[in-house]
Structures are given as C-alpha cells and as structure tokens.
Amino acid sequence: MIGESFDPQEYARQEILPLLSQLVEMTSQRQEQAAYFGMLAQHVRDAQDNGDLVQAFFSLSSANFLGFDYAPEVAQILNTVLERAELLSASQTVPLAERH
C-alpha cells in the first residue's frame, strides 16, 4: 500500500476517520469527549497535506492526558486509532527508496 501513489490523507479518511466518527457517536452522552473526538474528525476530514495530519495526530496524542474516563469499548477503539495514526506517521518518515 505504501508507495509512490500512497496518499496519506486518503488513508486517514478511510482508515481513521470512520473510527473517530464512531467515537463521537459512542461518547455522545459525554459532551467533552464527543466534542474532542469531533474536533479530531474534522481535522482529519479537512487535512490538505501531511502537515495538517501531523497537527491532527499531535492533538490525538493528548487523548490520554485530558483526564477523560473512557468506557472500555471507547478505549479499545481509541487505541486502534492511535495505532493507525502511529503507523501512518511512521510510514511518512521512511525514505521513498525504502518503501515497498
């Protein structure tokens, strides 16, 4: 999947955005959490370049420090989002000649 035609914004929209939208829905009874995940979803949706994604992922990395008490199923999806964001970020630091 990673190669010259790989589009990080498209990957984020296909693989991460649906999970963020699911988190918004799952936390709808907790306004602060829903607003936080909604803001992240909007950042990913609006990302025009890698810098925009980095900003969204930087905000995402603060999820564990906001003092939210996540339900176990929310925490599980959040962990999946974090893993995918980390993999995407790591893929962008690999030199093009080394990508498969």
C-alpha positions as CSV (number, residue, x, y, z in Angstrom):
1,M,0.0,0.0,0.0
2,I,2.9,2.4,0.7
3,G,4.4,3.6,-2.5
4,E,4.6,6.5,-4.8
5,S,0.8,6.6,-5.2
6,F,0.1,6.3,-1.5
7,D,-2.0,9.2,-0.3
8,P,-1.7,9.7,3.5
9,Q,-4.8,12.0,3.6
10,E,-6.9,9.4,1.8
11,Y,-5.6,6.6,4.1
12,A,-6.5,8.7,7.1
13,R,-10.0,9.4,5.8
14,Q,-10.6,5.7,5.0
15,E,-9.0,4.1,8.0
16,I,-9.0,6.6,10.8
17,L,-11.9,9.0,10.2
18,P,-14.6,6.3,10.5
19,L,-13.2,5.2,13.9
20,L,-13.2,8.9,15.1
21,S,-16.8,9.2,13.9
22,Q,-17.6,6.1,15.8
23,L,-16.0,7.5,18.9
24,V,-18.1,10.7,18.6
25,E,-21.2,8.6,18.5
26,M,-20.2,6.4,21.3
27,T,-19.4,9.3,23.6
28,S,-22.4,11.4,22.7
29,Q,-23.6,11.3,26.3
30,R,-20.2,12.8,27.4
31,Q,-20.2,16.2,25.7
32,E,-16.5,17.0,26.3
33,Q,-15.4,13.7,24.9
34,A,-17.7,13.9,21.9
35,A,-16.5,17.4,21.1
36,Y,-12.9,16.3,21.4
37,F,-13.3,13.4,19.0
38,G,-15.5,15.6,16.7
39,M,-12.7,18.1,16.5
40,L,-10.2,15.4,15.7
41,A,-12.5,14.0,13.0
42,Q,-12.9,17.5,11.5
43,H,-9.1,17.9,11.4
44,V,-8.7,14.6,9.6
45,R,-11.6,15.4,7.2
46,D,-10.1,18.8,6.3
47,A,-6.4,17.7,6.1
48,Q,-4.9,19.0,2.9
49,D,-1.3,17.8,3.4
50,N,0.9,15.9,5.7
51,G,1.4,18.9,8.0
52,D,-2.4,19.0,8.6
53,L,-2.4,15.3,9.5
54,V,0.6,15.8,11.8
55,Q,-1.4,18.5,13.6
56,A,-4.4,16.2,14.0
57,F,-2.3,13.4,15.3
58,F,-0.5,15.7,17.7
59,S,-3.9,16.6,19.1
60,L,-4.8,12.9,19.1
61,S,-1.7,12.1,21.2
62,S,-3.1,14.2,24.0
63,A,-6.1,11.9,24.4
64,N,-4.6,10.1,27.4
65,F,-3.7,13.3,29.2
66,L,-7.1,15.0,29.2
67,G,-8.4,13.3,32.3
68,F,-11.3,11.6,30.4
69,D,-12.7,8.4,31.9
70,Y,-13.1,6.3,28.8
71,A,-15.5,3.3,28.7
72,P,-13.6,0.1,27.9
73,E,-15.1,-0.1,24.3
74,V,-14.2,3.6,23.7
75,A,-10.6,3.0,25.0
76,Q,-10.3,0.0,22.6
77,I,-11.3,2.0,19.6
78,L,-9.1,4.9,20.7
79,N,-6.1,2.5,20.9
80,T,-6.8,1.3,17.3
81,V,-7.0,5.0,16.1
82,L,-3.7,5.7,17.9
83,E,-2.0,2.6,16.4
84,R,-3.2,3.5,12.9
85,A,-2.1,7.1,13.3
86,E,1.3,6.0,14.6
87,L,1.8,3.6,11.6
88,L,0.8,6.3,9.2
89,S,3.2,8.8,10.8
90,A,6.0,6.2,10.7
91,S,5.3,5.4,7.1
92,Q,5.9,9.1,6.2
93,T,9.4,9.1,7.7
94,V,10.6,6.1,5.6
95,P,12.7,7.3,2.6
96,L,10.8,6.7,-0.7
97,A,13.6,4.3,-1.9
98,E,13.0,2.0,1.1
99,R,9.2,1.8,0.7
100,H,7.7,-1.4,-0.7
